[in-house]
Amino acid sequence: MATDTAGDARTDRDGPYDPALIARRARSFGAAATAYAAHRPDYPVNGVKWALEPALASGLGAEGGTLDVLDLGAGTGKLSAVAAWLGHRVTAVEPDPEMLGELRSYLPTLTTHQAGAEEIPLADASVDAVIVGQALHWFDQSRALPEISRVLRPGGVLAALWNADDDRVEWIAGLGKVALSRTSFIDWSPGRGIQPYPELFPVEHAYFPHRQRRTADSLVDTIATHSHALTLEPGERAELIERIRAYLRSRPETASGEFDLEIITRVERSGRREIAGS
């Protein structure tokens, strides 16, 4: 895929589940943190607003609609930046030190913690919303969802966002085949999303068109930050990159100059129930 995780999220087509490989891919981003910050797409403002709507509708947040938002698996701060721009108080939690370093450089005023989703270093009922960008598929949800529910105030919201190739566009579909592994809009698997949990309401989802201005070189650089590419042996990685370059050179849409990479941002949200006796 061109916009998201080129193998970061396992698909039903990937064959037997390999926990060691998934763990290795999850740990692969730190070495490419600077390139990740430079080349990965951000998130559409209307999608982030939709994600946070239930918390505001529940009456949470300070006067003026300012929420306490936890960006979990925050990476280099792509999603944190949008939430902060909307006026919310954002705390970012990210396990990888190199990724967190990029985030701290980019957003120096944010409160940050180095930690994973399975052990969140925040107090009970301390946030109005938990947002997750391009990261939920790395979580052990059997451990992360209890932690997320613990830190959420009743009426708060858990929202997960993914940027996916709009492979309804012919040349983007072709790129996905050349790159071998991608997160597809057409073939999205619901199993990647928020799993059912007693303290959360049923999941809602929506889709938001998005785009990123790219050149062939910058698109290659983007794909090179994906875990599938990062974990290849050097020779295989070089072969993959050259194959992608050749494809982009062969397409009139991408052969020269800048072009729009069409993206669909999938957003899932689920509200925090008020559990009797809790």
C-alpha positions as CSV (number, residue, x, y, z in Angstrom):
1,M,0.0,0.0,0.0
2,A,1.0,3.6,-0.5
3,T,-0.5,5.4,2.4
4,D,-0.7,3.1,5.4
5,T,1.0,0.0,6.4
6,A,2.1,-2.1,3.5
7,G,2.0,-5.2,5.6
8,D,1.7,-3.5,8.9
9,A,-1.8,-4.9,9.4
10,R,-2.1,-8.6,8.7
11,T,-4.8,-9.5,6.2
12,D,-6.8,-12.7,5.7
13,R,-4.6,-13.3,2.6
14,D,-1.3,-13.3,4.6
15,G,-1.3,-16.9,5.5
16,P,-0.7,-18.4,9.0
17,Y,-0.5,-15.9,11.8
18,D,3.1,-15.5,12.9
19,P,3.4,-13.7,16.3
20,A,7.1,-13.3,16.1
21,L,6.9,-11.6,12.6
22,I,4.1,-9.3,13.8
23,A,6.2,-8.3,16.8
24,R,9.2,-7.7,14.6
25,R,7.2,-5.5,12.3
26,A,5.7,-3.6,15.2
27,R,9.2,-2.8,16.5
28,S,10.6,-1.8,13.0
29,F,9.5,1.8,12.8
30,G,12.1,3.5,15.1
31,A,14.9,3.1,12.6
32,A,12.8,5.0,10.1
33,A,11.3,7.6,12.5
34,T,12.6,10.7,10.7
35,A,11.4,9.5,7.3
36,Y,8.1,8.4,8.9
37,A,7.6,12.0,10.3
38,A,8.5,13.5,6.9
39,H,6.5,11.2,4.6
40,R,3.4,9.6,6.2
41,P,0.1,11.4,5.6
42,D,-1.8,13.2,8.3
43,Y,-5.5,12.8,9.1
44,P,-8.6,14.8,7.8
45,V,-9.9,17.3,10.2
46,N,-13.5,16.3,9.6
47,G,-12.7,12.6,10.4
48,V,-11.1,13.6,13.7
49,K,-14.1,15.8,14.6
50,W,-16.4,12.9,13.8
51,A,-14.3,10.6,16.0
52,L,-14.6,12.9,19.0
53,E,-18.3,13.9,18.6
54,P,-19.7,11.4,21.2
55,A,-17.6,12.8,24.0
56,L,-18.7,16.3,23.3
57,A,-22.3,15.1,23.0
58,S,-22.0,13.5,26.4
59,G,-21.2,16.9,27.9
60,L,-17.6,16.1,28.5
61,G,-14.8,18.7,28.1
62,A,-14.2,22.1,29.4
63,E,-16.2,25.2,28.4
64,G,-15.6,25.8,24.7
65,G,-15.5,22.1,23.9
66,T,-12.0,21.3,25.0
67,L,-11.5,17.6,25.6
68,D,-8.7,15.7,27.4
69,V,-7.5,13.5,24.6
70,L,-5.1,10.6,24.8
71,D,-3.3,9.7,21.5
72,L,-2.4,6.1,22.1
73,G,0.4,4.6,19.9
74,A,1.0,8.2,18.9
75,G,4.0,7.6,16.6
76,T,5.5,10.8,15.4
77,G,2.5,12.9,16.3
78,K,0.5,13.0,13.1
79,L,-2.9,12.5,14.8
80,S,-1.9,14.4,18.0
81,A,-1.2,17.5,15.8
82,V,-4.8,17.5,14.4
83,A,-6.4,17.0,17.8
84,A,-4.3,19.8,19.3
85,W,-5.1,22.1,16.3
86,L,-8.8,21.5,17.1
87,G,-8.1,23.0,20.5
88,H,-8.0,19.8,22.7
89,R,-5.6,19.0,25.5
90,V,-3.6,16.1,24.1
91,T,-1.4,13.6,25.9
92,A,0.6,11.3,23.7
93,V,1.7,7.8,24.6
94,E,4.1,5.9,22.3
95,P,6.4,2.9,23.1
96,D,9.2,3.5,20.6
97,P,11.8,6.0,21.8
98,E,12.9,7.1,18.3
99,M,9.3,7.8,17.3
100,L,8.6,9.5,20.5
101,G,11.7,11.7,20.0
102,E,10.3,12.9,16.7
103,L,7.0,13.6,18.3
104,R,8.6,15.6,21.1
105,S,10.6,17.6,18.5
106,Y,7.5,18.3,16.4
107,L,5.0,19.0,19.3
108,P,7.2,20.2,22.2
109,T,4.4,21.4,24.4
110,L,2.5,18.1,24.5
111,T,2.6,15.9,27.6
112,T,4.2,12.6,26.5
113,H,4.9,9.2,28.0
114,Q,6.9,6.2,26.7
115,A,4.6,3.3,27.2
116,G,2.4,0.8,25.4
117,A,-1.4,0.5,25.0
118,E,-1.4,-2.5,27.4
119,E,-0.1,-0.5,30.4
120,I,-1.2,3.1,30.1
121,P,0.5,5.4,32.6
122,L,-2.5,7.6,33.3
123,A,-5.0,7.7,36.2
124,D,-8.4,6.1,36.2
125,A,-11.1,8.1,34.4
126,S,-8.6,10.8,33.4
127,V,-9.4,11.4,29.7
128,D,-12.5,12.1,27.6
129,A,-11.2,10.4,24.5
130,V,-8.7,7.9,23.4
131,I,-7.6,8.2,19.7
132,V,-5.5,5.7,17.8
133,G,-4.0,6.4,14.4
134,Q,-2.5,3.6,12.3
135,A,-1.8,1.6,15.4
136,L,-4.7,-0.4,16.8
137,H,-3.8,-3.5,14.8
138,W,-0.5,-3.6,16.8
139,F,-2.3,-3.7,20.2
140,D,-3.1,-6.8,22.2
141,Q,-6.7,-5.8,22.6
142,S,-7.4,-8.4,25.3
143,R,-5.1,-6.2,27.5
144,A,-5.4,-2.8,25.8
145,L,-9.2,-2.5,25.9
146,P,-9.4,-2.9,29.7
147,E,-6.7,-0.3,30.0
148,I,-8.5,2.1,27.6
149,S,-11.8,1.6,29.4
150,R,-10.0,2.3,32.8
151,V,-8.6,5.7,31.7
152,L,-11.8,6.8,29.9
153,R,-14.5,8.7,31.7
154,P,-18.0,7.4,31.3
155,G,-19.4,9.0,28.1
156,G,-15.9,9.2,26.6
157,V,-15.0,7.8,23.3
158,L,-12.4,5.4,21.8
159,A,-11.7,6.1,18.2
160,A,-9.3,4.4,15.7
161,L,-8.3,5.9,12.4
162,W,-6.6,4.3,9.4
163,N,-5.4,5.9,6.1
164,A,-5.9,3.4,3.3
165,D,-5.2,3.5,-0.4
166,D,-8.3,4.4,-2.4
167,D,-7.7,1.4,-4.6
168,R,-10.9,2.2,-6.6
169,V,-8.5,4.4,-8.5
170,E,-6.9,2.1,-11.2
171,W,-3.2,3.2,-10.9
172,I,-3.4,3.0,-7.1
173,A,-4.8,-0.5,-7.3
174,G,-1.9,-1.4,-9.6
175,L,0.6,0.1,-7.2
176,G,-0.8,-2.1,-4.4
177,K,-0.1,-5.2,-6.5
178,V,3.4,-4.1,-7.3
179,A,4.1,-3.3,-3.6
180,L,2.7,-6.8,-2.7
181,S,1.2,-5.8,0.6
182,R,-1.1,-2.9,1.5
183,T,-4.1,-1.8,3.5
184,S,-6.9,-1.7,0.9
185,F,-10.1,0.3,1.0
186,I,-11.9,-2.2,-1.1
187,D,-10.7,-5.3,0.8
188,W,-10.8,-3.9,4.4
189,S,-11.1,-6.6,7.0
190,P,-13.4,-5.7,10.0
191,G,-11.2,-8.0,12.1
192,R,-8.6,-5.2,12.2
193,G,-10.8,-2.8,14.1
194,I,-12.1,-2.3,17.6
195,Q,-13.2,-5.6,19.1
196,P,-16.3,-6.0,21.2
197,Y,-15.8,-5.2,24.9
198,P,-18.5,-5.1,27.6
199,E,-17.7,-1.5,28.7
200,L,-17.9,-0.1,25.2
201,F,-20.9,0.5,23.0
202,P,-21.1,-1.1,19.5
203,V,-18.7,0.3,17.0
204,E,-19.7,2.9,14.4
205,H,-17.6,3.6,11.4
206,A,-17.4,6.3,8.7
207,Y,-15.1,7.0,5.7
208,F,-13.5,10.3,4.8
209,P,-11.8,11.2,1.5
210,H,-8.3,12.5,2.0
211,R,-5.3,13.1,-0.2
212,Q,-1.6,13.7,0.0
213,R,0.5,15.7,-2.5
214,R,3.3,13.4,-3.7
215,T,6.0,12.9,-6.3
216,A,7.3,9.5,-7.4
217,D,10.3,9.9,-5.2
218,S,8.4,11.0,-2.1
219,L,5.9,8.1,-2.6
220,V,8.7,5.6,-2.8
221,D,10.1,7.2,0.4
222,T,6.7,6.8,2.1
223,I,6.4,3.1,1.1
224,A,9.9,2.5,2.4
225,T,8.7,3.5,6.0
226,H,6.2,0.6,6.1
227,S,6.9,-2.4,8.2
228,H,6.7,-4.8,5.3
229,A,9.6,-3.0,3.6
230,L,11.5,-2.2,6.8
231,T,11.7,-5.9,7.7
232,L,12.9,-7.3,4.4
233,E,16.5,-8.4,3.8
234,P,18.5,-5.6,2.2
235,G,18.5,-7.2,-1.2
236,E,14.8,-7.9,-1.2
237,R,14.1,-4.4,0.0
238,A,16.2,-2.9,-2.8
239,E,14.4,-5.1,-5.3
240,L,11.0,-4.0,-4.0
241,I,11.9,-0.3,-4.1
242,E,13.2,-0.5,-7.7
243,R,10.1,-2.4,-8.8
244,I,7.9,0.4,-7.3
245,R,10.0,3.1,-8.9
246,A,9.7,1.4,-12.3
247,Y,5.9,1.1,-11.9
248,L,5.6,4.8,-11.0
249,R,7.8,5.8,-14.0
250,S,5.5,3.8,-16.3
251,R,2.3,5.5,-15.3
252,P,1.3,8.8,-16.9
253,E,-0.3,9.8,-13.6
254,T,2.9,9.6,-11.6
255,A,5.8,9.7,-14.2
256,S,6.7,13.4,-13.7
257,G,6.0,16.2,-11.3
258,E,3.5,16.2,-8.4
259,F,0.3,14.3,-8.2
260,D,-2.5,13.7,-5.6
261,L,-2.4,10.3,-3.9
262,E,-6.1,9.6,-3.1
263,I,-6.7,8.2,0.4
264,I,-9.8,7.0,2.3
265,T,-9.6,7.5,6.0
266,R,-11.6,4.9,7.9
267,V,-12.7,6.0,11.3
268,E,-14.2,3.7,14.0
269,R,-15.6,5.0,17.3
270,S,-17.1,3.4,20.4
271,G,-18.4,5.2,23.5
272,R,-17.6,4.2,27.1
273,R,-20.6,2.8,28.9
274,E,-21.5,3.8,32.5
275,I,-21.3,0.4,34.2
276,A,-23.6,0.1,37.3
277,G,-21.5,-0.3,40.4
278,S,-18.3,0.8,38.7
